[in-house]
């Protein structure tokens, strides 16, 4: 009797699922994909950014690439494909300007029973003369950004990796959970945090770095003329020969170079620290 009841319930559930799929398909609520593939190519252009003081970007699985331009307009292009069956897509690309803030959202509401893969890129063509605030929030998408100067830079990622090159900012916040951070030639002030992702940073000119991880390793290069404070619980610490100061098994306090013009503070639990 129990077995018969379970079978009946399963049949009802399957029928409900099929009926829901048909209704959503007929009303346009579900993208029915031939060959399991849905192509996306959306674009938005803002011709004058003179009064834009802040840019906020939010995505889920989409990679984010910044392309530097010499004109005065911002072009936003979401391109690529989703592979799956019976999924609902809202907000493919939504942009708006309010109170001098440009908001960009890409695929923030994708709901599906079978979404197999995503090959999407959010390409942002950003004028080189834009130097105000920018904040980026993504779940699994990677972030690529190079040769920029910002008053404020905030990057928040869950599993996506962050790639930076030649970035200057007065206030930088780079945060990931499992994603790695690979940042070369940084200048300015940065708080850099990761749980299990590794952090690999090289710096130039003046800088202040506050770095923390749980199990992620930390690799630093070109840390000249700076005070250095490092604390770990069980992680190993490896220092460049020019370090002068106190080095114990799990903590370090001293100077690299001739003076302490810059500063580096590192805190890990099991992550290793390597300064070259």
C-alpha positions, 0 to 999 in steps of 0.5 A: 500500500505504501509503495503504491502511494509513493508511485502515485505521488511520483506520477503527480509530481512528474505531471506537475513538472511537465505541465509547469514547463509547458505553461512557462514555455507557452507564456515565454517564461522559459527559454526553450533551447534548440541544441541546449544553447541560448546565445546572448548579445546585449549592449548599453552605451552611455555617451557622457560620463563626466558626472558619473561618480560611482560605478557598481557592477553585479553578476553571477557566473559572468566573467568581467573584462575591462577595456580601456578607451580614449573616448568619453563614453561607457559601452557595456556588452554582455556576450556569450551563451548558456547551455541548458534546458528549461531555465528562466532568464530575467535581467540579462543586462540591466543598466541605469544611472541614478544620483550620478551612480551607474549600476550594471547588472548581468544575469542576476536572476537565472533560474533553471532546472538544467543549466549545464554551462555558461560561457559569458563575458561582460565587457566594459569599455571604460574611458581612461579618464574615469578615476572615481569609485568602482565596485564589482560583485560576482559569484563565480565570474573572473575579473580582469582589470589593468592600467587604471587609477581609481579613488576607490576600488572594491572587488568582492568574489566568491569563487571567481579569480581576480586579475589586476595589473598596474592599479592605483587607488586611495582605497582598495578592498579585494575580497574572495572566498575560494577565488585566487587574487593575482595582482601585479604592480599595485600602488596605494592602500589595500585591504586584501582578504581571502578564505582559501584562495591564494593571494599573489601580489607585487607592488610599486611606488608607495603602498599600504597592504593589509592582507588576511587569509584562513588557509590561502597562501600569500606571495609578495614581491618588490616589498621594498622600504616597508615595515612588515608584520606577519602573524600565522597560527601554523603557516610557514614564513619565508622572508627575503634576505634584506629583512631586518627585525625579529622573526619567530616561528609564527610571527615577524616584526621588522623592516625590509629595505632602508626605511619604513616608508610603506607598510605590510601587515599579514595575518593567516591561520594555516596559510604560508607566507612567502616574501621575495 
